[in-house]
């Protein structure tokens, strides 16, 4: 497996992950994940 660089969807920070683990939305930290979840909840309400 090869390491691929992807960007965090919230802050744009580079993340290095194995190609088999790449998902549609990648987050660099739990803070960015929480920010994305919170903003989605606000859009629904």
PDBQT receptor file of N, H, CA, C and O in Angstrom, charges set to zero:
ATOM      1  N   UNK A   1       0.835  -1.190   0.000  1.00  0.00    +0.000 N 
ATOM      2  CA  UNK A   1       0.000   0.000   0.000  1.00  0.00    +0.000 C 
ATOM      3  C   UNK A   1       0.874   1.246   0.000  1.00  0.00    +0.000 C 
ATOM      4  O   UNK A   1       1.981   1.256   0.539  1.00  0.00    +0.000 OA
ATOM      5  N   UNK A   2       0.359   2.267  -0.605  1.00  0.00    +0.000 N 
ATOM      6  H   UNK A   2      -0.540   2.259  -1.043  1.00  0.00    +0.000 HD
ATOM      7  CA  UNK A   2       1.105   3.510  -0.755  1.00  0.00    +0.000 C 
ATOM      8  C   UNK A   2       0.440   4.619   0.057  1.00  0.00    +0.000 C 
ATOM      9  O   UNK A   2      -0.787   4.682   0.137  1.00  0.00    +0.000 OA
ATOM     10  N   UNK A   3       1.252   5.497   0.662  1.00  0.00    +0.000 N 
ATOM     11  H   UNK A   3       2.249   5.445   0.598  1.00  0.00    +0.000 HD
ATOM     12  CA  UNK A   3       0.720   6.653   1.369  1.00  0.00    +0.000 C 
ATOM     13  C   UNK A   3       0.343   7.728   0.360  1.00  0.00    +0.000 C 
ATOM     14  O   UNK A   3       1.115   8.049  -0.544  1.00  0.00    +0.000 OA
ATOM     15  N   UNK A   4      -0.845   8.276   0.525  1.00  0.00    +0.000 N 
ATOM     16  H   UNK A   4      -1.473   8.015   1.259  1.00  0.00    +0.000 HD
ATOM     17  CA  UNK A   4      -1.357   9.324  -0.349  1.00  0.00    +0.000 C 
ATOM     18  C   UNK A   4      -1.623  10.558   0.507  1.00  0.00    +0.000 C 
ATOM     19  O   UNK A   4      -2.068  10.437   1.648  1.00  0.00    +0.000 OA
ATOM     20  N   UNK A   5      -1.350  11.752  -0.041  1.00  0.00    +0.000 N 
ATOM     21  H   UNK A   5      -0.988  11.850  -0.968  1.00  0.00    +0.000 HD
ATOM     22  CA  UNK A   5      -1.648  12.986   0.682  1.00  0.00    +0.000 C 
ATOM     23  C   UNK A   5      -3.018  13.494   0.253  1.00  0.00    +0.000 C 
ATOM     24  O   UNK A   5      -3.270  13.699  -0.935  1.00  0.00    +0.000 OA
ATOM     25  N   UNK A   6      -3.900  13.694   1.226  1.00  0.00    +0.000 N 
ATOM     26  H   UNK A   6      -3.696  13.527   2.191  1.00  0.00    +0.000 HD
ATOM     27  CA  UNK A   6      -5.212  14.293   0.989  1.00  0.00    +0.000 C 
ATOM     28  C   UNK A   6      -5.332  15.513   1.884  1.00  0.00    +0.000 C 
ATOM     29  O   UNK A   6      -4.499  15.716   2.767  1.00  0.00    +0.000 OA
ATOM     30  N   UNK A   7      -6.352  16.323   1.670  1.00  0.00    +0.000 N 
ATOM     31  H   UNK A   7      -7.029  16.158   0.953  1.00  0.00    +0.000 HD
ATOM     32  CA  UNK A   7      -6.541  17.543   2.451  1.00  0.00    +0.000 C 
ATOM     33  C   UNK A   7      -7.748  17.398   3.375  1.00  0.00    +0.000 C 
ATOM     34  O   UNK A   7      -8.751  16.783   3.014  1.00  0.00    +0.000 OA
ATOM     35  N   UNK A   8      -7.635  17.970   4.562  1.00  0.00    +0.000 N 
ATOM     36  H   UNK A   8      -6.819  18.469   4.855  1.00  0.00    +0.000 HD
ATOM     37  CA  UNK A   8      -8.757  18.046   5.500  1.00  0.00    +0.000 C 
ATOM     38  C   UNK A   8      -9.841  18.905   4.860  1.00  0.00    +0.000 C 
ATOM     39  O   UNK A   8      -9.542  19.972   4.325  1.00  0.00    +0.000 OA
ATOM     40  N   UNK A   9     -11.098  18.457   4.905  1.00  0.00    +0.000 N 
ATOM     41  H   UNK A   9     -11.341  17.589   5.339  1.00  0.00    +0.000 HD
ATOM     42  CA  UNK A   9     -12.182  19.201   4.259  1.00  0.00    +0.000 C 
ATOM     43  C   UNK A   9     -12.544  20.469   5.019  1.00  0.00    +0.000 C 
ATOM     44  O   UNK A   9     -13.207  21.343   4.460  1.00  0.00    +0.000 OA
ATOM     45  N   UNK A  10     -12.128  20.596   6.282  1.00  0.00    +0.000 N 
ATOM     46  H   UNK A  10     -11.589  19.886   6.735  1.00  0.00    +0.000 HD
ATOM     47  CA  UNK A  10     -12.454  21.781   7.072  1.00  0.00    +0.000 C 
ATOM     48  C   UNK A  10     -11.365  22.844   6.952  1.00  0.00    +0.000 C 
ATOM     49  O   UNK A  10     -11.650  23.987   6.594  1.00  0.00    +0.000 OA
ATOM     50  N   UNK A  11     -10.115  22.472   7.251  1.00  0.00    +0.000 N 
ATOM     51  H   UNK A  11      -9.883  21.544   7.542  1.00  0.00    +0.000 HD
ATOM     52  CA  UNK A  11      -9.043  23.474   7.311  1.00  0.00    +0.000 C 
ATOM     53  C   UNK A  11      -8.029  23.364   6.181  1.00  0.00    +0.000 C 
ATOM     54  O   UNK A  11      -7.197  24.257   6.015  1.00  0.00    +0.000 OA
ATOM     55  N   UNK A  12      -8.078  22.299   5.407  1.00  0.00    +0.000 N 
ATOM     56  H   UNK A  12      -8.753  21.574   5.542  1.00  0.00    +0.000 HD
ATOM     57  CA  UNK A  12      -7.159  22.141   4.287  1.00  0.00    +0.000 C 
ATOM     58  C   UNK A  12      -5.782  21.613   4.645  1.00  0.00    +0.000 C 
ATOM     59  O   UNK A  12      -4.889  21.596   3.798  1.00  0.00    +0.000 OA
ATOM     60  N   UNK A  13      -5.595  21.180   5.893  1.00  0.00    +0.000 N 
ATOM     61  H   UNK A  13      -6.320  21.194   6.581  1.00  0.00    +0.000 HD
ATOM     62  CA  UNK A  13      -4.302  20.639   6.314  1.00  0.00    +0.000 C 
ATOM     63  C   UNK A  13      -4.022  19.324   5.585  1.00  0.00    +0.000 C 
ATOM     64  O   UNK A  13      -4.940  18.535   5.359  1.00  0.00    +0.000 OA
ATOM     65  N   UNK A  14      -2.778  19.087   5.221  1.00  0.00    +0.000 N 
ATOM     66  H   UNK A  14      -2.032  19.728   5.405  1.00  0.00    +0.000 HD
ATOM     67  CA  UNK A  14      -2.452  17.822   4.555  1.00  0.00    +0.000 C 
ATOM     68  C   UNK A  14      -2.517  16.648   5.524  1.00  0.00    +0.000 C 
ATOM     69  O   UNK A  14      -2.099  16.757   6.677  1.00  0.00    +0.000 OA
ATOM     70  N   UNK A  15      -3.044  15.526   5.045  1.00  0.00    +0.000 N 
ATOM     71  H   UNK A  15      -3.384  15.438   4.109  1.00  0.00    +0.000 HD
ATOM     72  CA  UNK A  15      -3.151  14.295   5.826  1.00  0.00    +0.000 C 
ATOM     73  C   UNK A  15      -2.545  13.188   4.969  1.00  0.00    +0.000 C 
ATOM     74  O   UNK A  15      -2.842  13.093   3.779  1.00  0.00    +0.000 OA
ATOM     75  N   UNK A  16      -1.707  12.361   5.559  1.00  0.00    +0.000 N 
ATOM     76  H   UNK A  16      -1.465  12.439   6.526  1.00  0.00    +0.000 HD
ATOM     77  CA  UNK A  16      -1.105  11.242   4.832  1.00  0.00    +0.000 C 
ATOM     78  C   UNK A  16      -1.775   9.952   5.285  1.00  0.00    +0.000 C 
ATOM     79  O   UNK A  16      -1.681   9.571   6.452  1.00  0.00    +0.000 OA
ATOM     80  N   UNK A  17      -2.450   9.281   4.358  1.00  0.00    +0.000 N 
ATOM     81  H   UNK A  17      -2.526   9.590   3.410  1.00  0.00    +0.000 HD
ATOM     82  CA  UNK A  17      -3.161   8.042   4.668  1.00  0.00    +0.000 C 
ATOM     83  C   UNK A  17      -2.861   7.001   3.594  1.00  0.00    +0.000 C 
ATOM     84  O   UNK A  17      -2.492   7.336   2.469  1.00  0.00    +0.000 OA
ATOM     85  N   UNK A  18      -3.025   5.736   3.963  1.00  0.00    +0.000 N 
ATOM     86  H   UNK A  18      -3.324   5.463   4.878  1.00  0.00    +0.000 HD
ATOM     87  CA  UNK A  18      -2.873   4.675   2.976  1.00  0.00    +0.000 C 
ATOM     88  C   UNK A  18      -4.034   4.732   1.996  1.00  0.00    +0.000 C 
ATOM     89  O   UNK A  18      -5.164   5.029   2.381  1.00  0.00    +0.000 OA
ATOM     90  N   UNK A  19      -3.755   4.448   0.734  1.00  0.00    +0.000 N 
ATOM     91  H   UNK A  19      -2.836   4.207   0.422  1.00  0.00    +0.000 HD
ATOM     92  CA  UNK A  19      -4.754   4.590  -0.322  1.00  0.00    +0.000 C 
ATOM     93  C   UNK A  19      -6.022   3.784  -0.071  1.00  0.00    +0.000 C 
ATOM     94  O   UNK A  19      -7.086   4.173  -0.552  1.00  0.00    +0.000 OA
ATOM     95  N   UNK A  20      -5.952   2.687   0.656  1.00  0.00    +0.000 N 
ATOM     96  H   UNK A  20      -5.088   2.371   1.047  1.00  0.00    +0.000 HD
ATOM     97  CA  UNK A  20      -7.127   1.880   0.943  1.00  0.00    +0.000 C 
ATOM     98  C   UNK A  20      -8.046   2.476   2.003  1.00  0.00    +0.000 C 
ATOM     99  O   UNK A  20      -9.168   2.004   2.183  1.00  0.00    +0.000 OA
ATOM    100  N   UNK A  21      -7.586   3.501   2.701  1.00  0.00    +0.000 N 
ATOM    101  H   UNK A  21      -6.674   3.884   2.554  1.00  0.00    +0.000 HD
ATOM    102  CA  UNK A  21      -8.361   4.093   3.788  1.00  0.00    +0.000 C 
ATOM    103  C   UNK A  21      -8.936   5.461   3.446  1.00  0.00    +0.000 C 
ATOM    104  O   UNK A  21      -9.539   6.100   4.308  1.00  0.00    +0.000 OA
ATOM    105  N   UNK A  22      -8.767   5.922   2.225  1.00  0.00    +0.000 N 
ATOM    106  H   UNK A  22      -8.277   5.403   1.524  1.00  0.00    +0.000 HD
ATOM    107  CA  UNK A  22      -9.258   7.244   1.839  1.00  0.00    +0.000 C 
ATOM    108  C   UNK A  22     -10.782   7.215   1.762  1.00  0.00    +0.000 C 
ATOM    109  O   UNK A  22     -11.370   6.336   1.133  1.00  0.00    +0.000 OA
ATOM    110  N   UNK A  23     -11.401   8.185   2.408  1.00  0.00    +0.000 N 
ATOM    111  H   UNK A  23     -10.923   8.900   2.919  1.00  0.00    +0.000 HD
ATOM    112  CA  UNK A  23     -12.857   8.337   2.402  1.00  0.00    +0.000 C 
ATOM    113  C   UNK A  23     -13.222   9.617   1.657  1.00  0.00    +0.000 C 
ATOM    114  O   UNK A  23     -12.343  10.399   1.293  1.00  0.00    +0.000 OA
ATOM    115  N   UNK A  24     -14.505   9.830   1.433  1.00  0.00    +0.000 N 
ATOM    116  H   UNK A  24     -15.219   9.195   1.729  1.00  0.00    +0.000 HD
ATOM    117  CA  UNK A  24     -14.959  11.027   0.726  1.00  0.00    +0.000 C 
ATOM    118  C   UNK A  24     -14.587  12.290   1.495  1.00  0.00    +0.000 C 
ATOM    119  O   UNK A  24     -14.085  13.249   0.908  1.00  0.00    +0.000 OA
ATOM    120  N   UNK A  25     -14.829  12.295   2.805  1.00  0.00    +0.000 N 
ATOM    121  H   UNK A  25     -15.236  11.515   3.281  1.00  0.00    +0.000 HD
ATOM    122  CA  UNK A  25     -14.491  13.440   3.650  1.00  0.00    +0.000 C 
ATOM    123  C   UNK A  25     -13.462  13.005   4.675  1.00  0.00    +0.000 C 
ATOM    124  O   UNK A  25     -13.703  12.077   5.447  1.00  0.00    +0.000 OA
ATOM    125  N   UNK A  26     -12.311  13.672   4.687  1.00  0.00    +0.000 N 
ATOM    126  H   UNK A  26     -12.115  14.426   4.060  1.00  0.00    +0.000 HD
ATOM    127  CA  UNK A  26     -11.239  13.343   5.624  1.00  0.00    +0.000 C 
ATOM    128  C   UNK A  26     -11.010  14.538   6.549  1.00  0.00    +0.000 C 
ATOM    129  O   UNK A  26     -11.050  15.689   6.113  1.00  0.00    +0.000 OA
ATOM    130  N   UNK A  27     -10.771  14.252   7.827  1.00  0.00    +0.000 N 
ATOM    131  H   UNK A  27     -10.738  13.317   8.181  1.00  0.00    +0.000 HD
ATOM    132  CA  UNK A  27     -10.561  15.291   8.837  1.00  0.00    +0.000 C 
ATOM    133  C   UNK A  27      -9.225  15.063   9.523  1.00  0.00    +0.000 C 
ATOM    134  O   UNK A  27      -8.863  13.923   9.815  1.00  0.00    +0.000 OA
ATOM    135  N   UNK A  28      -8.476  16.157   9.789  1.00  0.00    +0.000 N 
ATOM    136  H   UNK A  28      -8.770  17.083   9.552  1.00  0.00    +0.000 HD
ATOM    137  CA  UNK A  28      -7.138  16.019  10.366  1.00  0.00    +0.000 C 
ATOM    138  C   UNK A  28      -7.182  15.815  11.879  1.00  0.00    +0.000 C 
ATOM    139  O   UNK A  28      -6.295  15.163  12.431  1.00  0.00    +0.000 OA
ATOM    140  N   UNK A  29      -8.187  16.352  12.559  1.00  0.00    +0.000 N 
ATOM    141  H   UNK A  29      -8.907  16.882  12.110  1.00  0.00    +0.000 HD
ATOM    142  CA  UNK A  29      -8.292  16.229  14.017  1.00  0.00    +0.000 C 
ATOM    143  C   UNK A  29      -9.750  16.043  14.415  1.00  0.00    +0.000 C 
ATOM    144  O   UNK A  29     -10.655  16.219  13.599  1.00  0.00    +0.000 OA
ATOM    145  N   UNK A  30      -9.966  15.688  15.664  1.00  0.00    +0.000 N 
ATOM    146  H   UNK A  30      -9.231  15.545  16.326  1.00  0.00    +0.000 HD
ATOM    147  CA  UNK A  30     -11.336  15.598  16.180  1.00  0.00    +0.000 C 
ATOM    148  C   UNK A  30     -12.000  16.966  16.195  1.00  0.00    +0.000 C 
ATOM    149  O   UNK A  30     -13.219  17.061  16.053  1.00  0.00    +0.000 OA
ATOM    150  N   UNK A  31     -11.217  18.026  16.364  1.00  0.00    +0.000 N 
ATOM    151  H   UNK A  31     -10.226  17.948  16.479  1.00  0.00    +0.000 HD
ATOM    152  CA  UNK A  31     -11.768  19.385  16.340  1.00  0.00    +0.000 C 
ATOM    153  C   UNK A  31     -12.402  19.674  14.975  1.00  0.00    +0.000 C 
ATOM    154  O   UNK A  31     -13.511  20.204  14.908  1.00  0.00    +0.000 OA
ATOM    155  N   UNK A  32     -11.709  19.333  13.901  1.00  0.00    +0.000 N 
ATOM    156  H   UNK A  32     -10.808  18.903  13.955  1.00  0.00    +0.000 HD
ATOM    157  CA  UNK A  32     -12.258  19.553  12.561  1.00  0.00    +0.000 C 
ATOM    158  C   UNK A  32     -13.481  18.674  12.311  1.00  0.00    +0.000 C 
ATOM    159  O   UNK A  32     -14.442  19.122  11.686  1.00  0.00    +0.000 OA
ATOM    160  N   UNK A  33     -13.459  17.440  12.783  1.00  0.00    +0.000 N 
ATOM    161  H   UNK A  33     -12.678  17.076  13.290  1.00  0.00    +0.000 HD
ATOM    162  CA  UNK A  33     -14.611  16.552  12.648  1.00  0.00    +0.000 C 
ATOM    163  C   UNK A  33     -15.813  17.139  13.377  1.00  0.00    +0.000 C 
ATOM    164  O   UNK A  33     -16.916  17.164  12.830  1.00  0.00    +0.000 OA
ATOM    165  N   UNK A  34     -15.611  17.610  14.606  1.00  0.00    +0.000 N 
ATOM    166  H   UNK A  34     -14.715  17.589  15.050  1.00  0.00    +0.000 HD
ATOM    167  CA  UNK A  34     -16.690  18.204  15.387  1.00  0.00    +0.000 C 
ATOM    168  C   UNK A  34     -17.220  19.469  14.711  1.00  0.00    +0.000 C 
ATOM    169  O   UNK A  34     -18.429  19.699  14.695  1.00  0.00    +0.000 OA
ATOM    170  N   UNK A  35     -16.337  20.283  14.157  1.00  0.00    +0.000 N 
ATOM    171  H   UNK A  35     -15.355  20.096  14.169  1.00  0.00    +0.000 HD
ATOM    172  CA  UNK A  35     -16.763  21.499  13.464  1.00  0.00    +0.000 C 
ATOM    173  C   UNK A  35     -17.642  21.155  12.261  1.00  0.00    +0.000 C 
ATOM    174  O   UNK A  35     -18.630  21.842  12.005  1.00  0.00    +0.000 OA
ATOM    175  N   UNK A  36     -17.300  20.117  11.533  1.00  0.00    +0.000 N 
ATOM    176  H   UNK A  36     -16.497  19.558  11.741  1.00  0.00    +0.000 HD
ATOM    177  CA  UNK A  36     -18.086  19.708  10.370  1.00  0.00    +0.000 C 
ATOM    178  C   UNK A  36     -19.455  19.183  10.790  1.00  0.00    +0.000 C 
ATOM    179  O   UNK A  36     -20.464  19.507  10.164  1.00  0.00    +0.000 OA
ATOM    180  N   UNK A  37     -19.495  18.378  11.842  1.00  0.00    +0.000 N 
ATOM    181  H   UNK A  37     -18.675  18.115  12.351  1.00  0.00    +0.000 HD
ATOM    182  CA  UNK A  37     -20.765  17.828  12.327  1.00  0.00    +0.000 C 
ATOM    183  C   UNK A  37     -21.666  18.943  12.836  1.00  0.00    +0.000 C 
ATOM    184  O   UNK A  37     -22.865  18.954  12.558  1.00  0.00    +0.000 OA
ATOM    185  N   UNK A  38     -21.091  19.879  13.579  1.00  0.00    +0.000 N 
ATOM    186  H   UNK A  38     -20.117  19.871  13.805  1.00  0.00    +0.000 HD
ATOM    187  CA  UNK A  38     -21.858  20.996  14.130  1.00  0.00    +0.000 C 
ATOM    188  C   UNK A  38     -22.435  21.862  13.018  1.00  0.00    +0.000 C 
ATOM    189  O   UNK A  38     -23.592  22.273  13.097  1.00  0.00    +0.000 OA
ATOM    190  N   UNK A  39     -21.649  22.146  11.985  1.00  0.00    +0.000 N 
ATOM    191  H   UNK A  39     -20.709  21.812  11.921  1.00  0.00    +0.000 HD
ATOM    192  CA  UNK A  39     -22.144  22.988  10.893  1.00  0.00    +0.000 C 
ATOM    193  C   UNK A  39     -23.248  22.277  10.112  1.00  0.00    +0.000 C 
ATOM    194  O   UNK A  39     -24.175  22.933   9.638  1.00  0.00    +0.000 OA
ATOM    195  N   UNK A  40     -23.171  20.947   9.966  1.00  0.00    +0.000 N 
ATOM    196  H   UNK A  40     -22.417  20.414  10.352  1.00  0.00    +0.000 HD
ATOM    197  CA  UNK A  40     -24.229  20.203   9.282  1.00  0.00    +0.000 C 
ATOM    198  C   UNK A  40     -25.525  20.253  10.080  1.00  0.00    +0.000 C 
ATOM    199  O   UNK A  40     -26.603  20.378   9.499  1.00  0.00    +0.000 OA
ATOM    200  N   UNK A  41     -25.430  20.155  11.420  1.00  0.00    +0.000 N 
ATOM    201  H   UNK A  41     -24.554  20.054  11.892  1.00  0.00    +0.000 HD
ATOM    202  CA  UNK A  41     -26.624  20.223  12.261  1.00  0.00    +0.000 C 
ATOM    203  C   UNK A  41     -27.264  21.598  12.169  1.00  0.00    +0.000 C 
ATOM    204  O   UNK A  41     -28.491  21.706  12.164  1.00  0.00    +0.000 OA
ATOM    205  N   UNK A  42     -26.449  22.661  12.096  1.00  0.00    +0.000 N 
ATOM    206  H   UNK A  42     -25.453  22.573  12.101  1.00  0.00    +0.000 HD
ATOM    207  CA  UNK A  42     -26.979  24.017  11.998  1.00  0.00    +0.000 C 
ATOM    208  C   UNK A  42     -27.667  24.241  10.658  1.00  0.00    +0.000 C 
ATOM    209  O   UNK A  42     -28.650  24.980  10.589  1.00  0.00    +0.000 OA
ATOM    210  N   UNK A  43     -27.169  23.616   9.586  1.00  0.00    +0.000 N 
ATOM    211  H   UNK A  43     -26.371  23.016   9.641  1.00  0.00    +0.000 HD
ATOM    212  CA  UNK A  43     -27.788  23.760   8.276  1.00  0.00    +0.000 C 
ATOM    213  C   UNK A  43     -29.146  23.077   8.233  1.00  0.00    +0.000 C 
ATOM    214  O   UNK A  43     -30.052  23.545   7.543  1.00  0.00    +0.000 OA
ATOM    215  N   UNK A  44     -29.297  21.974   8.963  1.00  0.00    +0.000 N 
ATOM    216  H   UNK A  44     -28.561  21.594   9.523  1.00  0.00    +0.000 HD
ATOM    217  CA  UNK A  44     -30.561  21.235   8.982  1.00  0.00    +0.000 C 
ATOM    218  C   UNK A  44     -31.622  22.016   9.752  1.00  0.00    +0.000 C 
ATOM    219  O   UNK A  44     -32.784  22.047   9.344  1.00  0.00    +0.000 OA
ATOM    220  N   UNK A  45     -31.234  22.648  10.863  1.00  0.00    +0.000 N 
ATOM    221  H   UNK A  45     -30.290  22.623  11.193  1.00  0.00    +0.000 HD
ATOM    222  CA  UNK A  45     -32.190  23.357  11.729  1.00  0.00    +0.000 C 
ATOM    223  C   UNK A  45     -32.685  24.641  11.126  1.00  0.00    +0.000 C 
ATOM    224  O   UNK A  45     -33.491  25.341  11.739  1.00  0.00    +0.000 OA
TER     225      UNK A  45
